[in-house]
Amino acid sequence: MAYEGWTEWFDRDNPSGSGDWETLSSLRRENPGKICPNPKSIEARTLSGRNAEDTGEKIYKYDTTSGFVCRMKDQRDRKCHDYKVRFSCSFDTCENVCWTKWYNRDHPSGSGDWEHLSALRKEKHGGDLCADPVYVEAVTVEDEIPALKTGQKSHYYSPGKGFVCHNKDQRFDKCRNYKVRFGCSCRSVA
């Protein structure tokens, strides 16, 4: 079974010059090994967290082949927000990634399901948490449905933070019970 998860957020350009250019080719060059060969989807947000679709800006490129580009000349006010992007990847295509064990430190009682990296580190859940994860994967505990396919909103889902689902953000129910694992760059063994 192939799972999907998100890369970290990338912000390589500022909206100066001709716009904000978060192109996949430049991101790969500047972040070797951190973006899978064939991303399944792309998400763009302003640095303040607003979805690109909600800004009202005309987006020039927004796909898994090119990346994301907001050109100033396409905007009425000749300005673009400063954007960050991330990519969804199938884990069976990730190269040079070593996976941690699965962690399930919380249940969706109270305010939600909190599977965050800082808490896992504080609680010393095991020695296989790397210093700088490059991927995170979250699935339901009961039937291993990828978090991206449950229809639930996550508060955050990133390699540097882990996964958090708030009950208040869900439309009809509380969060499901999730478990997470982290993908780390493998060290070559001589």
C-alpha positions in Angstrom: 0.0 0.0 0.0 1.4 3.4 -1.0 0.9 6.2 1.6 1.0 9.9 1.0 2.4 12.6 3.2 3.6 16.2 3.0 7.1 17.6 2.7 8.1 20.5 4.8 7.1 24.0 3.7 9.5 25.8 1.3 9.9 29.5 0.8 12.8 30.2 -1.5 11.7 33.6 -3.0 10.2 36.9 -1.8 7.7 38.8 -3.9 10.2 41.3 -5.2 11.3 41.9 -8.8 8.7 40.2 -11.0 6.8 38.2 -8.4 7.1 35.2 -6.0 8.7 32.2 -7.8 8.5 29.0 -5.8 9.4 26.8 -8.8 9.9 23.1 -8.4 13.2 23.1 -10.3 14.7 25.8 -8.1 13.3 24.2 -4.9 14.9 20.8 -5.8 18.2 22.5 -6.6 18.2 24.3 -3.3 16.8 21.4 -1.2 18.4 18.2 -2.6 16.6 15.0 -1.6 13.7 16.8 0.2 11.1 16.6 -2.6 10.0 13.3 -4.1 10.5 12.7 -7.9 6.7 12.8 -8.7 4.7 14.9 -6.3 1.0 14.0 -6.1 -0.2 17.5 -5.2 1.0 20.9 -4.2 -0.3 23.3 -1.6 0.6 27.0 -1.4 -0.1 29.5 1.4 0.9 32.9 2.3 3.5 33.1 5.1 0.7 34.1 7.4 -1.1 30.8 6.6 -3.8 31.9 4.1 -4.5 29.5 1.3 -3.4 30.8 -2.1 -7.0 30.2 -3.5 -8.4 32.6 -0.9 -6.1 35.6 -1.6 -7.9 36.7 -4.8 -4.6 36.9 -6.6 -4.2 35.6 -10.2 -1.8 32.7 -10.0 0.4 32.1 -13.1 1.6 28.5 -12.2 0.3 26.2 -9.5 1.0 22.6 -10.3 3.2 19.6 -9.5 5.3 20.0 -12.6 6.2 23.7 -12.4 5.6 24.6 -8.8 4.1 27.9 -7.9 4.4 31.3 -9.5 2.6 34.6 -8.7 3.6 37.3 -11.2 3.2 40.9 -10.2 2.2 42.0 -13.7 -0.9 39.7 -13.4 -2.2 41.5 -10.3 -4.4 44.6 -10.3 -2.2 46.3 -7.6 1.0 44.9 -9.1 1.8 43.1 -5.9 2.0 39.4 -4.8 1.8 38.0 -1.3 4.9 36.1 0.0 4.1 32.4 -0.5 5.4 29.1 0.8 4.7 25.7 -0.8 4.8 22.0 0.1 4.3 18.8 -1.9 2.4 15.6 -1.2 4.4 12.5 -2.1 3.7 8.8 -2.3 6.1 7.1 0.1 6.8 4.2 -2.2 8.5 6.7 -4.5 10.7 8.4 -1.9 14.4 7.7 -2.3 17.0 7.6 0.4 14.3 7.9 3.1 14.5 5.8 6.3 11.3 5.6 8.3 10.9 5.7 12.1 8.5 3.4 13.9 4.9 4.4 14.2 4.0 6.7 17.1 0.6 7.1 18.8 1.1 9.3 21.8 -2.4 10.8 22.1 -6.1 9.9 21.5 -8.7 12.3 20.1 -10.3 13.0 23.5 -10.2 16.6 24.8 -9.3 19.1 22.2 -8.1 16.6 19.5 -5.3 14.2 18.5 -1.8 15.7 19.2 0.9 13.7 17.5 3.5 16.4 17.6 7.2 15.9 17.3 8.3 18.1 20.2 6.1 16.0 22.6 7.4 12.8 21.2 11.0 14.0 21.8 10.2 15.2 25.4 8.4 11.9 26.2 11.4 9.9 24.9 9.3 7.5 22.8 12.3 5.9 21.2 15.7 6.6 19.7 14.8 6.6 16.0 13.5 10.2 15.8 16.0 12.0 13.6 17.1 15.6 14.2 15.6 16.9 10.9 12.7 14.8 9.5 12.1 15.4 5.8 8.7 13.7 5.6 5.8 12.9 7.9 3.1 10.3 7.4 -0.1 10.2 9.4 -2.7 7.4 9.2 -5.7 6.3 11.3 -4.8 3.8 13.9 -7.8 1.6 13.3 -7.6 1.0 9.6 -4.5 2.9 8.4 -6.3 5.3 6.2 -4.0 8.2 5.2 -4.9 11.4 6.9 -5.2 13.1 3.6 -8.0 10.7 2.6 -10.1 10.9 5.7 -11.7 14.3 4.8 -10.7 15.7 8.2 -8.9 19.0 8.6 -5.5 19.0 10.2 -4.2 21.9 12.3 -0.7 21.1 11.1 0.9 18.3 9.2 4.6 18.9 8.7 7.9 17.1 9.1 9.2 19.6 11.6 6.1 19.6 13.8 4.3 16.3 13.3 0.5 16.0 13.0 -2.3 17.7 15.0 -6.0 17.4 14.5 -8.3 19.7 16.4 -11.8 18.5 17.2 -13.3 22.0 16.7 -12.0 22.1 13.1 -14.1 19.0 12.1 -17.4 19.5 10.5 -19.4 16.5 11.8 -17.4 14.6 14.4 -14.2 14.7 16.4 -10.8 13.7 15.1 -10.0 10.1 14.3 -7.2 8.5 16.2 -4.0 8.9 14.2 -0.5 7.5 14.4 2.5 9.1 12.8 6.0 8.2 11.5 8.8 10.4 10.2 11.0 10.0 7.2 14.6 10.9 7.6 17.5 11.1 5.2 19.3 7.8 5.4 23.0 8.0 6.2 25.2 5.9 3.9 27.0 3.2 5.8 30.5 2.5 4.7 
